[in-house]
Structures are given as C-alpha cells and as structure tokens.
Amino acid sequence: MKIKHIEPIAVNLPMVKPVKMSFEEVKSANNALVRLETDDGIVGWGEAASAPTMTGETLASMVAAVRYLAPLLEGMPADSPGDIAAVMSRAHCYLYGNHAAKSTIEMALHDALGRATGKPVCELLGGKRRDRVPVLRLIGTGSAAGDIEEAKRKKAEGYVAFKVKVGVADPLADAERTRKVCAALRNGDLLLCADANQGWNAEQAIAYVRAVEDAGLAFFEQPVAGDDLEGMARVARASRIRIGADEGLHSIEDLRRHHERGAAHGGSLKTIKLGGMKPVHDAALLCEELGMQVNLASKMAETGIGTAGVLHLAAAVPSVNWGVSLTNQYLVDDVIVRPLDFSNGHARVPAGPGLGIEVDEAKVRRYAVER
Ligand SMILES: [Mg+2]
C-alpha cells in the first residue's frame, strides 16, 4: 500500500484544570493530529502536543511542517517498518528538526501499518513485554498541604508512582515540600521523583538535592537548563540522588552525551522530542545498553491517540523503571470512541491492530481549530 494523503489537523481541547510548570501554565491542550490515508483506504492517526518551550515548535508550526512534508511523502510505500524508516528518512532530508511535527506522521504510519497487517504497534516495535503499566502521577498543587492531600488521595486510588513538580520556588522551600510529600507517601513500594523543568541553576539544584537526599526520591529530573550538561553533571556529583534528563534530550546522540559526561542516570523519552515511536524505542534500547533508566512520557495534554502511542512504547521497551507519565486524564473530553483503560493508577495497553483505538472523526472536527 502507498501513502495517499497526509492531513494535519490542529485541535484545541479543554483541560480539567490548568497545570503549572516552572516556565508555563498549560490551560488547554493545543495538539497537532495527523490523519494519514493509504491507497487501500486504511486510515492511521498520529498526535503531538505543542510544547514550544521543549521542542521549539508551536501548533501552527507543526501544522505547517506536516503540510510542507505531505506532498513529498505521499505516494511512498508503507508496507513494512523499513518503509516507515524510508519515509522518515526522506522527511529528514527535506526538513531539518521539527521532531514533534514529524512524530505525528511517524505515529500515523505505524497505526496504518498495524491496521493493514492486523498487528498492534507494539508488535511492529519488537513485541509486547507487558500490557499494564503504573501511571506516574503529577503532584503540583502549589502548597505542601495541597500536595499531600492530593498524593494521599491518589495513593488510595491505587497510584504507585508520583512526580513532585519543583523548580518553582526557592530550592529549600521546594525541598521542604518534597520531604513532606515523600514522608506522607511512605509505606509501600512507591516510585517517587521530582522534576524542576530547568527551573534552577546548578547552585540552586545542588542545594535542593542535598536537602532531599534522604527523602526517598528515585530520581530528580532536569534540574538545570537542557543544554547545561556540566551543570547537570555537577548536580549528579553533589548527592546520591540519581538525575534524569528531559528537556536536554532531543536525539540518540544527546542520550550518549549525557551518559559520557555523567550528566544523567536516565532520561524521559518522548516522541515529540525524538521524532517518533521508533526513535524512542531505539533510545530505550540504548538506555538498556548504557545502564540508564527510562521514563516514557506524554506532554501536557494528549488525547487517546498520543496516549495509545506511549502505551504501545511502554509495552515494547526493555524496561520502564522510571515510570510512564500520561496526560490523557487531564483532558475533559477525548477524540476516541472507547476510552482508554485507566484504573487503580494503572493503564492498559490498548489491544487490537495498530494503536488499538477507534478515532471519532466527528469529535476531531468539533475540536479542530483553523490554522
Ligand atoms: Mg520533565
């Protein structure tokens, strides 16, 4: 089968409540979807959340990039993972960067190929190793008391993995809040971590890690700017707490560089940063080889399409010891027919061919915005 038509669709979806990060407050989800149709009449879907502070791409730029690439890729065969690689190689030849935009096309190609061959995407990526994963729950209400209440409520619902958002306040105040949340969650086999989203400089981050050294954090993500590898390495040397890279990872080479410089013990892998599902899977294989830990993540906030993509990756990668961050639950509504299976703080990998989801096109058009 050949690619017949690649259509980018910008959507805007309401969120349950705004989520505050160190540099931004996300109030509604602005995502780029791709509807890819083959000459056999098979339709595959892909999605990328817009994350300008992370990828440099806006909703409008993603739609423009997909629109630019579409005529260059239409007509190419899409019968195997090798064909998908060839399509993406051509996309990289014609357009540098724009990984989030490219990831929407790559995800849609995997979905279409899976539907055409009757295989779930995780099988196309090497096989299913697990079919249910714990969801890493974000904790960031703005106060220690609010965080503790939220964490306890989520723990009672069955959540076993928590991420405290820091980098917003003074490092010692954030450390105090982190220690309180960790203490409140103690008892039980929980994964606890913190994420500063580049909010601090190395001195501030070092003050934080030293103050939370015994709190029980499995890792601390992106304490300093993504391109400050020396700062990352300094923070990594300053305490026993393991350091994760997120905003600093945009390629397999970035992963190697962090490892070589002692700048991270693991990383958060996202399709929007690495350019698709296969690059994320390749990065996870490299992590395994280098002894680095893996977190898989959606960006705030993805529909069932992008979320299914992350879940198929979570099924296929060697290990996902640093959890799976999903954002679907922050949306008021979704564009898929049957909601994904979220229960007791865990998510199930959707079964069935392709991404294992059915997209409600009428809903897609309802949330579509003109770009
Ligand atoms: Mg992060």
Boltz pocket constraint, residues with backbone or C-beta under 6 A from the ligand:
constraints:
  - pocket:
      binder: B
      contacts: [[A, 195], [A, 197], [A, 221], [A, 222], [A, 246], [A, 247], [A, 268]]
      max_distance: 6.0
